[in-house]
């Protein structure tokens, strides 16, 4: 199973915000959509970065007034993003997320954003795969496979 398969199942909709918007507006958007990140767009509609709950928390802990900050001031910029390809396996993406301690990863295809994968999406794929394998083994043990 690769990332394209996960996006096919979950959908490729990406919630985004302009880099000039206020952080409090981004937080309201994330809360309303029950998500942990938004992709930040530049003036041309390209990816400027990503704003995550962790970025907001870091800003707050550094005693900055989050309500007075623009998204571009605290986001993770595009040049520091770790991105996935549609062809990447979910195991590879899970390893990258674990190694880099990130929870959200934009998915790119030919330099175009095609979706975003969260650690929850990857865990769900792993769980689904495990359940399918368990079912196949149970069927095999119970003799439910027919001879070909």
C-alpha positions as CSV (number, residue, x, y, z in Angstrom):
1,X,0.0,0.0,0.0
2,X,1.3,3.4,-0.9
3,X,0.4,7.0,0.0
4,X,-1.7,7.3,-3.2
5,X,-3.9,4.4,-1.9
6,X,-4.4,6.2,1.4
7,X,-5.3,9.4,-0.3
8,X,-7.8,7.6,-2.5
9,X,-9.5,6.2,0.6
10,X,-9.4,9.4,2.7
11,X,-9.7,12.0,0.0
12,X,-7.2,14.6,-1.1
13,X,-8.9,17.7,0.2
14,X,-6.4,20.0,1.9
15,X,-7.3,22.8,4.3
16,X,-5.2,25.9,3.6
17,X,-4.8,29.4,4.7
18,X,-2.9,32.4,3.3
19,X,0.4,33.3,4.9
20,X,-0.8,36.8,5.7
21,X,-3.8,35.6,7.8
22,X,-3.6,35.9,11.5
23,X,-2.7,32.8,13.6
24,X,-5.9,33.1,15.6
25,X,-7.9,32.7,12.4
26,X,-5.8,29.6,11.5
27,X,-6.5,28.2,15.0
28,X,-10.2,28.8,14.6
29,X,-10.1,27.0,11.2
30,X,-8.2,24.0,12.7
31,X,-10.6,23.8,15.6
32,X,-13.7,24.0,13.4
33,X,-12.3,21.3,11.0
34,X,-10.9,19.1,13.8
35,X,-7.5,19.0,12.2
36,X,-4.0,19.6,13.5
37,X,-2.4,21.6,10.6
38,X,-3.2,23.8,7.7
39,X,-1.1,24.2,4.6
40,X,0.0,27.8,4.2
41,X,-0.2,29.3,0.7
42,X,1.9,32.1,-0.8
43,X,0.5,34.9,-2.9
44,X,0.6,32.7,-6.1
45,X,-1.2,29.8,-4.5
46,X,2.0,27.8,-4.0
47,X,3.0,26.2,-0.7
48,X,4.7,28.7,1.6
49,X,4.8,26.2,4.5
50,X,2.6,24.5,7.1
51,X,1.2,25.7,10.4
52,X,0.7,23.0,13.0
53,X,-0.6,22.9,16.5
54,X,3.0,22.5,17.6
55,X,4.0,25.7,15.9
56,X,1.3,27.6,17.8
57,X,2.3,26.0,21.1
58,X,5.9,26.8,20.5
59,X,5.0,30.5,19.9
60,X,3.0,30.6,23.0
61,X,5.7,29.0,25.1
62,X,8.2,31.5,23.8
63,X,5.8,34.1,25.4
64,X,4.8,35.6,22.1
65,X,1.3,37.0,21.7
66,X,-0.2,34.5,19.4
67,X,-3.2,36.7,18.7
68,X,-1.0,39.3,17.2
69,X,1.0,37.1,14.9
70,X,0.6,36.4,11.3
71,X,0.8,32.8,10.1
72,X,4.0,33.5,8.2
73,X,5.7,34.5,11.4
74,X,5.4,31.2,13.1
75,X,4.8,28.6,10.4
76,X,7.2,25.9,9.3
77,X,8.5,27.3,6.0
78,X,8.4,25.3,2.8
79,X,12.2,24.9,2.7
80,X,12.1,23.0,5.9
81,X,9.1,20.8,5.0
82,X,9.4,17.1,4.8
83,X,7.1,15.9,2.1
84,X,5.9,12.6,0.8
85,X,5.4,11.4,-2.7
86,X,2.3,9.6,-3.8
87,X,4.4,6.6,-4.6
88,X,6.0,6.3,-1.1
89,X,4.9,3.3,1.0
90,X,3.0,4.1,4.2
91,X,5.8,2.3,6.1
92,X,8.4,4.7,4.7
93,X,6.2,7.7,5.6
94,X,5.6,6.3,9.0
95,X,9.3,6.0,9.5
96,X,9.9,9.5,8.3
97,X,7.3,10.9,10.6
98,X,8.8,9.0,13.5
99,X,12.4,10.0,12.8
100,X,11.5,13.6,12.3
101,X,8.8,13.7,15.0
102,X,6.2,15.2,12.8
103,X,2.5,14.5,12.6
104,X,1.5,16.0,9.2
105,X,3.1,15.6,5.9
106,X,2.1,17.2,2.6
107,X,2.0,14.8,-0.4
108,X,3.4,16.0,-3.6
109,X,3.2,14.8,-7.2
110,X,5.2,16.5,-9.9
111,X,5.7,19.6,-7.7
112,X,2.0,19.8,-7.0
113,X,0.3,19.4,-3.7
114,X,-2.1,16.5,-4.0
115,X,-3.0,15.9,-0.3
116,X,-1.8,15.7,3.3
117,X,-1.2,12.7,5.4
118,X,-1.4,12.6,9.1
119,X,0.1,10.1,11.5
120,X,-3.5,9.0,12.2
121,X,-4.0,8.2,8.5
122,X,-0.8,6.1,8.5
123,X,-1.8,4.3,11.7
124,X,-5.3,3.6,10.3
125,X,-3.7,2.1,7.1
126,X,-1.4,-0.1,9.3
127,X,-4.3,-1.2,11.4
128,X,-6.5,-2.0,8.3
129,X,-3.6,-4.0,6.8
130,X,-3.1,-5.9,10.0
131,X,-6.8,-6.7,10.3
132,X,-6.9,-7.9,6.7
133,X,-3.9,-10.2,7.4
134,X,-5.5,-11.5,10.5
135,X,-8.7,-12.3,8.6
136,X,-6.8,-14.1,5.9
137,X,-4.9,-16.2,8.5
138,X,-8.1,-17.0,10.3
139,X,-9.7,-18.1,7.1
140,X,-6.7,-20.2,6.2
141,X,-6.7,-21.9,9.6
142,X,-10.5,-22.5,9.3
143,X,-10.0,-24.1,5.8
144,X,-12.1,-21.4,4.1
145,X,-9.7,-21.2,1.1
146,X,-10.8,-23.1,-2.0
147,X,-8.4,-25.2,-4.0
148,X,-7.5,-23.7,-7.3
